[in-house]
Amino acid sequence: MKDLEEIDKGYVTNAYIEFEYHKTYREKFIDPLLEESLWKLEKGQLSDILIGRDFGGDHWYEAYYTVIKVNDKKVTEFNSIEELVKARREQGLGLIL
């Protein structure tokens, strides 16, 4: 839909984003209300159309709309494989390769 370029020069990259890993302390959205909406969704759930805001100087303003779909939701204990290995070694557990 090339005609979208007239209203949004970045329409190709703005139209869709996928992320595989996301932690609660690493914000995906600038708008804290969108971030809150993300964490309320359950696996397989599609959000309503949400209004995203940007921060302009001293106030928030409505800037875009978005829809969020959660394909899967997993809670991970560690931020990296290194953290996992360290924790398992401290527990006296070895890794089998």
TORDO-371844 format. One record per atom (N, C-alpha, C, CB): x, y, z; residue in one letter; chain. Coordinates in Angstrom, 1 decimal. Atoms other than C-alpha are relative to their C-alpha. Glycine has a CB too. Example, Ala and Ser with C-alpha at 12.3 -4.5 7.8 and 13.67 -1.06 7.14 Angstrom:
% residues 2
{east 0.9, north -1.2, up 0.0, vexvex A, loza A}
{east 12.3, north -4.5, up 7.8, vexvex A, loza A}
{east 0.9, north 1.2, up 0.0, vexvex A, loza A}
{east -1.0, north 0.0, up 1.2, vexvex A, loza A}
{east -0.9, north -1.1, up 0.0, vexvex S, loza A}
{east 13.7, north -1.1, up 7.1, vexvex S, loza A}
{east -0.8, north 1.1, up 0.8, vexvex S, loza A}
{east 0.4, north 0.5, up -1.4, vexvex S, loza A}
***
This chain:
% residues 97
{east 0.8, north -1.2, up 0.0, vexvex M, loza A}
{east 0.0, north 0.0, up 0.0, vexvex M, loza A}
{east 0.9, north 1.2, up 0.0, vexvex M, loza A}
{east -1.0, north 0.0, up 1.2, vexvex M, loza A}
{east -0.9, north -1.1, up 0.2, vexvex K, loza A}
{east 2.4, north 2.6, up -1.3, vexvex K, loza A}
{east -0.6, north 1.4, up 0.3, vexvex K, loza A}
{east 0.5, north 0.0, up -1.4, vexvex K, loza A}
{east 0.6, north -1.3, up -0.3, vexvex D, loza A}
{east -0.1, north 5.4, up -0.8, vexvex D, loza A}
{east 0.0, north 0.4, up 1.5, vexvex D, loza A}
{east -1.5, north 0.0, up -0.5, vexvex D, loza A}
{east -0.1, north -0.3, up -1.4, vexvex L, loza A}
{east 0.4, north 5.1, up 2.9, vexvex L, loza A}
{east 1.2, north 0.9, up 0.3, vexvex L, loza A}
{east 0.2, north -1.2, up 0.9, vexvex L, loza A}
{east -1.2, north -0.8, up -0.1, vexvex E, loza A}
{east 3.8, north 6.8, up 2.3, vexvex E, loza A}
{east -0.3, north 1.5, up 0.1, vexvex E, loza A}
{east 0.9, north -0.3, up -1.1, vexvex E, loza A}
{east 0.3, north -1.4, up 0.0, vexvex E, loza A}
{east 2.0, north 10.1, up 1.9, vexvex E, loza A}
{east -0.3, north 0.5, up 1.4, vexvex E, loza A}
{east -1.3, north 0.2, up -0.9, vexvex E, loza A}
{east 0.3, north -0.4, up -1.4, vexvex I, loza A}
{east 0.9, north 10.1, up 5.6, vexvex I, loza A}
{east 1.1, north -0.5, up 1.0, vexvex I, loza A}
{east -1.4, north -0.4, up 0.4, vexvex I, loza A}
{east -1.0, north 0.6, up -0.9, vexvex D, loza A}
{east 3.8, north 8.1, up 7.1, vexvex D, loza A}
{east 1.2, north -0.5, up -0.9, vexvex D, loza A}
{east -0.6, north -1.2, up 0.8, vexvex D, loza A}
{east -1.2, north 0.3, up 0.8, vexvex K, loza A}
{east 7.2, north 8.1, up 5.4, vexvex K, loza A}
{east 0.7, north -1.4, up 0.5, vexvex K, loza A}
{east 1.1, north 1.1, up 0.1, vexvex K, loza A}
{east -0.5, north 1.3, up -0.5, vexvex G, loza A}
{east 8.2, north 5.1, up 7.6, vexvex G, loza A}
{east -1.0, north -1.1, up 0.1, vexvex G, loza A}
{east 0.7, north 0.2, up 1.3, vexvex G, loza A}
{east 1.1, north 0.9, up -0.1, vexvex Y, loza A}
{east 5.1, north 3.1, up 6.9, vexvex Y, loza A}
{east 0.4, north -1.5, up -0.1, vexvex Y, loza A}
{east -1.0, north 0.3, up -1.1, vexvex Y, loza A}
{east -0.4, north 1.4, up 0.1, vexvex V, loza A}
{east 7.0, north -0.1, up 6.0, vexvex V, loza A}
{east 0.5, north -0.5, up 1.4, vexvex V, loza A}
{east 1.1, north -0.1, up -1.1, vexvex V, loza A}
{east -0.5, north 0.4, up -1.3, vexvex T, loza A}
{east 8.8, north -0.3, up 9.3, vexvex T, loza A}
{east -0.9, north 0.3, up 1.2, vexvex T, loza A}
{east 1.4, north 0.6, up 0.3, vexvex T, loza A}
{east 1.0, north -0.4, up -1.1, vexvex N, loza A}
{east 6.1, north 1.4, up 11.4, vexvex N, loza A}
{east -1.2, north -0.9, up 0.0, vexvex N, loza A}
{east -0.4, north 1.4, up -0.2, vexvex N, loza A}
{east 1.3, north 0.7, up 0.1, vexvex A, loza A}
{east 3.4, north -1.0, up 10.3, vexvex A, loza A}
{east 0.1, north -1.3, up 0.8, vexvex A, loza A}
{east -0.3, north -0.4, up -1.4, vexvex A, loza A}
{east -0.1, north 1.2, up -0.6, vexvex Y, loza A}
{east 4.7, north -4.1, up 12.0, vexvex Y, loza A}
{east 1.3, north -0.2, up 0.8, vexvex Y, loza A}
{east -0.2, north -1.2, up -1.0, vexvex Y, loza A}
{east -1.2, north 0.4, up -0.8, vexvex I, loza A}
{east 7.1, north -5.1, up 14.8, vexvex I, loza A}
{east -0.3, north -1.2, up 0.7, vexvex I, loza A}
{east 0.4, north 1.2, up 0.9, vexvex I, loza A}
{east 0.1, north 1.2, up -0.7, vexvex E, loza A}
{east 7.7, north -8.4, up 16.3, vexvex E, loza A}
{east 1.2, north -0.1, up 1.0, vexvex E, loza A}
{east 0.0, north -1.3, up -0.9, vexvex E, loza A}
{east -1.1, north 0.2, up -1.0, vexvex F, loza A}
{east 9.7, north -9.1, up 19.5, vexvex F, loza A}
{east -0.2, north -1.4, up 0.6, vexvex F, loza A}
{east 0.0, north 1.1, up 1.0, vexvex F, loza A}
{east 0.1, north 1.4, up -0.5, vexvex E, loza A}
{east 10.5, north -12.5, up 20.8, vexvex E, loza A}
{east 0.2, north 0.0, up 1.5, vexvex E, loza A}
{east 1.1, north -0.8, up -0.6, vexvex E, loza A}
{east -0.3, north 0.0, up -1.5, vexvex Y, loza A}
{east 11.8, north -11.6, up 24.3, vexvex Y, loza A}
{east -0.3, north 1.4, up 0.5, vexvex Y, loza A}
{east 1.5, north -0.4, up 0.3, vexvex Y, loza A}
{east 0.4, north -1.3, up -0.6, vexvex H, loza A}
{east 10.5, north -8.9, up 26.5, vexvex H, loza A}
{east -0.1, north -0.2, up 1.5, vexvex H, loza A}
{east -1.3, north 0.6, up -0.6, vexvex H, loza A}
{east 0.0, north 0.0, up -1.5, vexvex K, loza A}
{east 11.1, north -8.3, up 30.3, vexvex K, loza A}
{east -0.8, north 1.2, up 0.5, vexvex K, loza A}
{east 1.4, north 0.0, up 0.6, vexvex K, loza A}
{east 0.9, north -1.1, up -0.6, vexvex T, loza A}
{east 8.8, north -6.2, up 32.5, vexvex T, loza A}
{east 0.9, north 1.3, up 0.2, vexvex T, loza A}
{east -0.6, north -0.5, up 1.3, vexvex T, loza A}
{east -0.8, north -1.2, up -0.3, vexvex Y, loza A}
{east 11.7, north -3.9, up 33.3, vexvex Y, loza A}
{east 0.6, north 0.6, up -1.3, vexvex Y, loza A}
{east 1.1, north -0.3, up 1.0, vexvex Y, loza A}
{east -0.4, north -0.6, up 1.3, vexvex R, loza A}
{east 12.6, north -3.3, up 29.6, vexvex R, loza A}
{east -1.2, north 0.4, up -0.8, vexvex R, loza A}
{east 0.9, north -1.1, up -0.8, vexvex R, loza A}
{east 1.2, north -0.5, up 0.7, vexvex E, loza A}
{east 10.0, north -1.1, up 28.1, vexvex E, loza A}
{east 0.1, north -0.2, up -1.5, vexvex E, loza A}
{east -0.2, north 1.5, up 0.3, vexvex E, loza A}
{east 0.0, north 0.2, up 1.4, vexvex K, loza A}
{east 9.0, north -1.9, up 24.6, vexvex K, loza A}
{east -0.7, north 1.3, up -0.6, vexvex K, loza A}
{east -0.9, north -1.2, up -0.4, vexvex K, loza A}
{east 0.6, north -1.2, up 0.5, vexvex F, loza A}
{east 6.8, north 1.2, up 24.2, vexvex F, loza A}
{east 0.4, north 1.2, up 0.9, vexvex F, loza A}
{east -1.6, north -0.1, up 0.1, vexvex F, loza A}
{east -0.3, north -1.2, up -0.7, vexvex I, loza A}
{east 7.6, north 4.8, up 25.1, vexvex I, loza A}
{east -1.2, north 0.4, up 1.0, vexvex I, loza A}
{east 0.3, north 1.2, up -0.9, vexvex I, loza A}
{east 1.2, north -0.4, up -0.7, vexvex D, loza A}
{east 4.0, north 5.3, up 26.3, vexvex D, loza A}
{east -0.2, north -1.1, up 1.2, vexvex D, loza A}
{east -1.2, north 0.0, up -0.9, vexvex D, loza A}
{east 0.2, north 1.0, up -1.1, vexvex P, loza A}
{east 3.6, north 3.7, up 29.8, vexvex P, loza A}
{east -1.4, north -0.6, up 0.0, vexvex P, loza A}
{east 0.2, north 0.7, up 1.3, vexvex P, loza A}
{east 1.3, north 0.6, up 0.1, vexvex L, loza A}
{east -0.1, north 3.1, up 29.1, vexvex L, loza A}
{east 0.0, north -1.1, up -0.9, vexvex L, loza A}
{east -1.0, north 1.1, up -0.4, vexvex L, loza A}
{east -0.1, north 1.2, up 1.0, vexvex L, loza A}
{east 0.7, north 0.9, up 26.1, vexvex L, loza A}
{east 0.8, north -1.1, up 0.7, vexvex L, loza A}
{east 0.7, north 0.5, up -1.3, vexvex L, loza A}
{east -0.8, north 1.0, up -0.7, vexvex E, loza A}
{east 3.3, north -0.9, up 28.2, vexvex E, loza A}
{east -0.9, north -0.8, up 1.0, vexvex E, loza A}
{east 1.2, north 0.6, up 0.7, vexvex E, loza A}
{east 0.9, north 0.7, up -0.9, vexvex E, loza A}
{east 0.7, north -1.6, up 30.8, vexvex E, loza A}
{east -1.0, north -0.9, up -0.7, vexvex E, loza A}
{east -0.8, north 1.1, up 0.8, vexvex E, loza A}
{east 1.0, north 0.8, up 0.8, vexvex S, loza A}
{east -1.8, north -2.8, up 28.2, vexvex S, loza A}
{east 0.7, north -1.3, up -0.5, vexvex S, loza A}
{east -0.5, north 0.8, up -1.2, vexvex S, loza A}
{east -0.8, north 1.2, up 0.5, vexvex L, loza A}
{east 0.9, north -5.2, up 26.8, vexvex L, loza A}
{east 0.0, north -1.1, up 1.1, vexvex L, loza A}
{east 1.4, north 0.4, up -0.4, vexvex L, loza A}
{east -0.1, north 1.0, up -1.1, vexvex W, loza A}
{east 1.3, north -6.9, up 30.2, vexvex W, loza A}
{east -1.3, north -0.5, up 0.4, vexvex W, loza A}
{east 0.8, north 0.6, up 1.1, vexvex W, loza A}
{east 1.3, north 0.5, up -0.4, vexvex K, loza A}
{east -2.4, north -7.3, up 30.7, vexvex K, loza A}
{east -0.6, north -1.1, up -0.9, vexvex K, loza A}
{east -1.0, north 1.2, up 0.1, vexvex K, loza A}
{east 0.5, north 1.0, up 1.0, vexvex L, loza A}
{east -2.9, north -9.4, up 27.6, vexvex L, loza A}
{east 0.5, north -1.4, up 0.3, vexvex L, loza A}
{east 0.5, north 0.4, up -1.4, vexvex L, loza A}
{east -0.3, north 1.4, up -0.2, vexvex E, loza A}
{east -3.0, north -13.1, up 27.8, vexvex E, loza A}
{east 0.5, north -0.7, up -1.3, vexvex E, loza A}
{east -1.2, north -0.8, up 0.6, vexvex E, loza A}
{east -0.4, north 0.8, up 1.2, vexvex K, loza A}
{east -1.5, north -15.7, up 25.4, vexvex K, loza A}
{east -1.1, north -0.1, up -1.0, vexvex K, loza A}
{east 0.6, north -1.4, up 0.4, vexvex K, loza A}
{east 1.0, north 0.1, up 1.0, vexvex G, loza A}
{east -3.4, north -15.6, up 22.1, vexvex G, loza A}
{east -0.9, north 1.2, up -0.1, vexvex G, loza A}
{east -0.7, north -1.2, up 0.2, vexvex G, loza A}
{east 1.0, north -1.1, up 0.0, vexvex Q, loza A}
{east -5.2, north -12.4, up 22.9, vexvex Q, loza A}
{east 0.4, north 1.2, up -0.9, vexvex Q, loza A}
{east -0.1, north 0.6, up 1.5, vexvex Q, loza A}
{east -0.2, north -1.2, up 0.9, vexvex L, loza A}
{east -5.5, north -9.4, up 20.5, vexvex L, loza A}
{east -0.6, north 1.2, up 0.7, vexvex L, loza A}
{east -0.7, north -0.3, up -1.4, vexvex L, loza A}
{east 0.5, north -1.2, up -0.7, vexvex S, loza A}
{east -5.9, north -5.9, up 22.0, vexvex S, loza A}
{east -1.0, north 0.7, up -0.9, vexvex S, loza A}
{east 1.2, north 0.9, up 0.3, vexvex S, loza A}
{east 0.8, north -0.9, up 0.7, vexvex D, loza A}
{east -8.4, north -3.4, up 21.0, vexvex D, loza A}
{east 0.9, north 1.0, up -0.8, vexvex D, loza A}
{east -1.0, north 0.8, up 0.9, vexvex D, loza A}
{east -0.9, north -1.0, up 0.6, vexvex I, loza A}
{east -7.1, north -0.5, up 18.8, vexvex I, loza A}
{east 0.3, north 1.0, up 1.1, vexvex I, loza A}
{east -0.8, north 0.7, up -1.2, vexvex I, loza A}
{east -0.6, north -0.9, up -1.1, vexvex L, loza A}
{east -4.9, north 1.5, up 21.2, vexvex L, loza A}
{east 0.6, north 1.2, up -0.6, vexvex L, loza A}
{east 1.0, north -0.8, up 0.8, vexvex L, loza A}
{east -0.6, north -1.3, up 0.4, vexvex I, loza A}
{east -3.8, north 5.1, up 21.0, vexvex I, loza A}
{east 1.3, north 0.1, up 0.7, vexvex I, loza A}
{east -0.9, north 1.2, up 0.3, vexvex I, loza A}
{east -1.3, north -0.2, up -0.6, vexvex G, loza A}
{east -0.1, north 5.5, up 21.5, vexvex G, loza A}
{east 0.4, north 1.4, up 0.1, vexvex G, loza A}
{east 1.1, north -0.8, up -0.9, vexvex G, loza A}
{east -0.4, north -1.3, up -0.2, vexvex R, loza A}
{east 1.4, north 8.6, up 22.8, vexvex R, loza A}
{east 1.5, north 0.2, up 0.0, vexvex R, loza A}
{east -0.6, north 0.5, up 1.4, vexvex R, loza A}
{east -1.4, north -0.4, up -0.1, vexvex D, loza A}
{east 4.7, north 10.4, up 22.5, vexvex D, loza A}
{east 0.1, north 1.2, up 1.0, vexvex D, loza A}
{east 0.5, north 0.4, up -1.4, vexvex D, loza A}
{east -0.2, north -1.1, up -1.0, vexvex F, loza A}
{east 6.2, north 12.9, up 25.0, vexvex F, loza A}
{east 0.6, north 1.2, up -0.8, vexvex F, loza A}
{east 0.9, north -0.5, up 1.1, vexvex F, loza A}
{east -0.4, north -1.2, up 0.7, vexvex G, loza A}
{east 6.6, north 16.4, up 23.6, vexvex G, loza A}
{east 0.4, north 1.1, up 1.0, vexvex G, loza A}
{east -1.0, north 0.5, up -1.0, vexvex G, loza A}
{east -0.4, north -1.1, up -0.9, vexvex G, loza A}
{east 8.6, north 18.7, up 25.9, vexvex G, loza A}
{east -0.5, north -0.2, up 1.4, vexvex G, loza A}
{east -0.5, north 1.3, up -0.5, vexvex G, loza A}
{east 0.5, north 0.0, up -1.3, vexvex D, loza A}
{east 6.3, north 18.9, up 28.9, vexvex D, loza A}
{east -1.4, north -0.8, up 0.1, vexvex D, loza A}
{east -0.2, north 1.4, up 0.5, vexvex D, loza A}
{east 1.3, north 0.7, up 0.0, vexvex H, loza A}
{east 3.2, north 16.8, up 27.9, vexvex H, loza A}
{east 0.0, north -1.2, up -0.9, vexvex H, loza A}
{east -1.1, north 1.0, up -0.3, vexvex H, loza A}
{east 0.3, north 1.1, up 0.9, vexvex W, loza A}
{east 2.0, north 13.6, up 26.3, vexvex W, loza A}
{east -1.0, north 0.4, up -1.0, vexvex W, loza A}
{east -0.5, north -1.2, up 0.8, vexvex W, loza A}
{east 1.0, north -0.3, up 1.1, vexvex Y, loza A}
{east 0.2, north 13.8, up 23.0, vexvex Y, loza A}
{east -0.3, north -1.3, up -0.8, vexvex Y, loza A}
{east 0.5, north 1.1, up -0.9, vexvex Y, loza A}
{east 0.3, north 1.2, up 0.8, vexvex E, loza A}
{east -1.6, north 11.2, up 20.9, vexvex E, loza A}
{east 0.7, north 0.1, up -1.3, vexvex E, loza A}
{east -1.6, north 0.0, up -0.2, vexvex E, loza A}
{east -0.9, north -0.1, up 1.2, vexvex A, loza A}
{east 0.7, north 10.2, up 18.1, vexvex A, loza A}
{east -0.3, north -1.1, up -1.0, vexvex A, loza A}
{east 1.4, north -0.1, up 0.5, vexvex A, loza A}
{east 0.2, north 1.2, up 0.9, vexvex Y, loza A}
{east -0.3, north 6.8, up 16.6, vexvex Y, loza A}
{east -1.0, north -0.9, up 0.6, vexvex Y, loza A}
{east 1.3, north -0.7, up -0.4, vexvex Y, loza A}
{east 0.8, north 1.1, up -0.5, vexvex Y, loza A}
{east -2.5, north 3.8, up 16.9, vexvex Y, loza A}
{east 0.7, north -1.3, up -0.2, vexvex Y, loza A}
{east -1.4, north 0.0, up -0.7, vexvex Y, loza A}
{east -0.7, north 1.3, up 0.1, vexvex T, loza A}
{east -1.5, north 0.2, up 17.4, vexvex T, loza A}
{east -1.0, north -1.1, up 0.5, vexvex T, loza A}
{east 1.3, north 0.0, up 0.9, vexvex T, loza A}
{east 0.7, north 1.2, up -0.4, vexvex V, loza A}
{east -2.9, north -3.2, up 17.9, vexvex V, loza A}
{east 1.1, north -1.0, up 0.5, vexvex V, loza A}
{east -0.9, north -0.7, up -1.1, vexvex V, loza A}
{east -1.0, north 0.9, up -0.5, vexvex I, loza A}
{east -1.0, north -5.8, up 20.0, vexvex I, loza A}
{east -0.6, north -1.4, up 0.0, vexvex I, loza A}
{east 0.5, north 0.4, up 1.4, vexvex I, loza A}
{east 0.4, north 1.4, up -0.1, vexvex K, loza A}
{east -1.2, north -9.6, up 19.7, vexvex K, loza A}
{east 1.1, north -0.7, up 0.7, vexvex K, loza A}
{east -0.4, north -0.6, up -1.4, vexvex K, loza A}
{east -0.9, north 0.8, up -0.7, vexvex V, loza A}
{east 0.4, north -11.9, up 22.1, vexvex V, loza A}
{east -0.1, north -1.4, up -0.5, vexvex V, loza A}
{east -0.2, north 0.0, up 1.6, vexvex V, loza A}
{east 0.1, north 1.4, up 0.5, vexvex N, loza A}
{east 1.3, north -15.2, up 20.4, vexvex N, loza A}
{east 0.4, north -1.0, up 1.0, vexvex N, loza A}
{east 1.0, north -0.1, up -1.2, vexvex N, loza A}
{east -0.4, north 0.9, up -1.0, vexvex D, loza A}
{east 3.0, north -16.7, up 23.3, vexvex D, loza A}
{east 0.5, north 0.8, up 1.2, vexvex D, loza A}
{east 1.1, north -1.0, up -0.5, vexvex D, loza A}
{east -0.5, north -0.7, up -1.2, vexvex K, loza A}
{east 3.9, north -15.8, up 26.9, vexvex K, loza A}
{east 0.7, north -1.0, up 0.9, vexvex K, loza A}
{east -1.3, north 0.7, up 0.7, vexvex K, loza A}
{east -0.7, north 0.9, up -0.8, vexvex K, loza A}
{east 6.6, north -17.4, up 28.8, vexvex K, loza A}
{east 0.8, north 0.8, up 1.1, vexvex K, loza A}
{east 1.0, north -0.9, up -0.8, vexvex K, loza A}
{east -0.7, north -0.7, up -1.0, vexvex V, loza A}
{east 8.2, north -16.4, up 32.1, vexvex V, loza A}
{east 1.4, north -0.7, up 0.1, vexvex V, loza A}
{east -0.7, north 0.0, up 1.4, vexvex V, loza A}
{east -1.4, north 0.6, up -0.1, vexvex T, loza A}
{east 12.0, north -16.9, up 32.1, vexvex T, loza A}
{east 0.6, north 0.5, up 1.3, vexvex T, loza A}
{east 0.8, north 0.4, up -1.2, vexvex T, loza A}
{east -0.6, north -0.3, up -1.2, vexvex E, loza A}
{east 14.0, north -17.0, up 35.2, vexvex E, loza A}
{east 1.3, north 0.8, up -0.1, vexvex E, loza A}
{east 0.4, north -1.3, up 0.7, vexvex E, loza A}
{east -1.3, north -0.6, up 0.2, vexvex F, loza A}
{east 17.2, north -15.7, up 33.7, vexvex F, loza A}
{east 0.0, north 0.9, up -1.2, vexvex F, loza A}
{east 1.1, north -1.0, up -0.1, vexvex F, loza A}
{east -0.2, north -1.0, up 1.1, vexvex N, loza A}
{east 18.3, north -12.8, up 31.4, vexvex N, loza A}
{east 0.9, north -0.5, up -1.1, vexvex N, loza A}
{east 0.4, north 1.3, up 0.5, vexvex N, loza A}
{east -1.0, north 0.5, up 1.0, vexvex S, loza A}
{east 21.0, north -14.8, up 29.6, vexvex S, loza A}
{east 0.4, north -1.4, up 0.4, vexvex S, loza A}
{east 1.3, north 0.9, up 0.0, vexvex S, loza A}
{east -0.5, north 1.4, up -0.2, vexvex I, loza A}
{east 22.5, north -18.3, up 29.3, vexvex I, loza A}
{east 1.1, north 0.1, up 1.1, vexvex I, loza A}
{east 0.5, north -0.6, up -1.3, vexvex I, loza A}
{east -1.0, north -0.1, up -1.0, vexvex E, loza A}
{east 25.4, north -17.1, up 31.4, vexvex E, loza A}
{east -0.5, north 0.1, up 1.4, vexvex E, loza A}
{east 0.9, north 1.3, up -0.3, vexvex E, loza A}
{east 0.7, north 0.0, up -1.3, vexvex E, loza A}
{east 23.1, north -16.3, up 34.3, vexvex E, loza A}
{east -0.5, north -1.4, up 0.4, vexvex E, loza A}
{east -1.1, north 1.0, up 0.0, vexvex E, loza A}
{east 0.4, north 1.3, up -0.3, vexvex L, loza A}
{east 21.6, north -19.7, up 34.0, vexvex L, loza A}
{east 1.1, north -1.0, up 0.4, vexvex L, loza A}
{east -0.8, north -0.6, up -1.2, vexvex L, loza A}
{east -1.1, north 0.8, up -0.2, vexvex V, loza A}
{east 24.9, north -21.5, up 33.9, vexvex V, loza A}
{east 0.6, north 0.3, up 1.4, vexvex V, loza A}
{east 1.1, north 0.1, up -1.0, vexvex V, loza A}
{east -0.5, north -0.4, up -1.3, vexvex K, loza A}
{east 26.2, north -19.5, up 36.9, vexvex K, loza A}
{east -0.9, north -0.5, up 1.2, vexvex K, loza A}
{east 0.2, north 1.5, up 0.1, vexvex K, loza A}
{east 0.9, north 0.4, up -1.1, vexvex A, loza A}
{east 23.1, north -20.2, up 39.0, vexvex A, loza A}
{east 0.0, north -1.5, up 0.2, vexvex A, loza A}
{east -1.4, north 0.5, up -0.4, vexvex A, loza A}
{east 0.0, north 1.4, up -0.1, vexvex R, loza A}
{east 23.1, north -23.9, up 38.2, vexvex R, loza A}
{east 1.3, north -0.6, up 0.6, vexvex R, loza A}
{east -0.2, north -0.7, up -1.4, vexvex R, loza A}
{east -1.3, north 0.4, up -0.6, vexvex R, loza A}
{east 26.8, north -24.2, up 39.1, vexvex R, loza A}
{east 0.0, north 0.3, up 1.5, vexvex R, loza A}
{east 1.2, north 0.7, up -0.7, vexvex R, loza A}
{east 0.1, north -0.3, up -1.4, vexvex E, loza A}
{east 26.1, north -22.5, up 42.4, vexvex E, loza A}
{east -0.9, north -1.0, up 0.8, vexvex E, loza A}
{east -0.5, north 1.5, up 0.2, vexvex E, loza A}
{east 0.9, north 1.0, up -0.6, vexvex Q, loza A}
{east 23.4, north -25.1, up 43.0, vexvex Q, loza A}
{east 0.6, north -1.4, up 0.0, vexvex Q, loza A}
{east -1.3, north 0.0, up -0.7, vexvex Q, loza A}
{east -0.7, north 1.3, up 0.1, vexvex G, loza A}
{east 26.0, north -27.8, up 42.4, vexvex G, loza A}
{east -0.5, north -0.9, up -1.2, vexvex G, loza A}
{east -0.2, north -0.8, up 1.3, vexvex G, loza A}
{east 0.4, north 0.7, up 1.2, vexvex L, loza A}
{east 24.4, north -28.8, up 39.1, vexvex L, loza A}
{east 0.9, north 0.2, up -1.1, vexvex L, loza A}
{east -1.5, north 0.3, up -0.3, vexvex L, loza A}
{east -0.9, north -0.1, up 1.2, vexvex G, loza A}
{east 26.6, north -29.5, up 36.1, vexvex G, loza A}
{east -0.9, north 0.0, up -1.2, vexvex G, loza A}
{east 1.0, north -1.1, up 0.0, vexvex G, loza A}
{east 0.7, north 0.0, up 1.3, vexvex L, loza A}
{east 25.7, north -29.1, up 32.5, vexvex L, loza A}
{east 0.4, north -1.3, up -0.8, vexvex L, loza A}
{east 0.3, north 1.2, up -0.8, vexvex L, loza A}
{east -0.2, north 1.2, up 0.8, vexvex I, loza A}
{east 25.4, north -32.2, up 30.3, vexvex I, loza A}
{east 0.0, north 0.5, up -1.4, vexvex I, loza A}
{east -1.0, north -1.1, up 0.3, vexvex I, loza A}
{east -0.1, north -0.3, up 1.4, vexvex L, loza A}
{east 26.6, north -31.6, up 26.8, vexvex L, loza A}
{east 0.0, north -1.2, up -0.9, vexvex L, loza A}
{east 1.2, north 0.9, up -0.3, vexvex L, loza A}
***
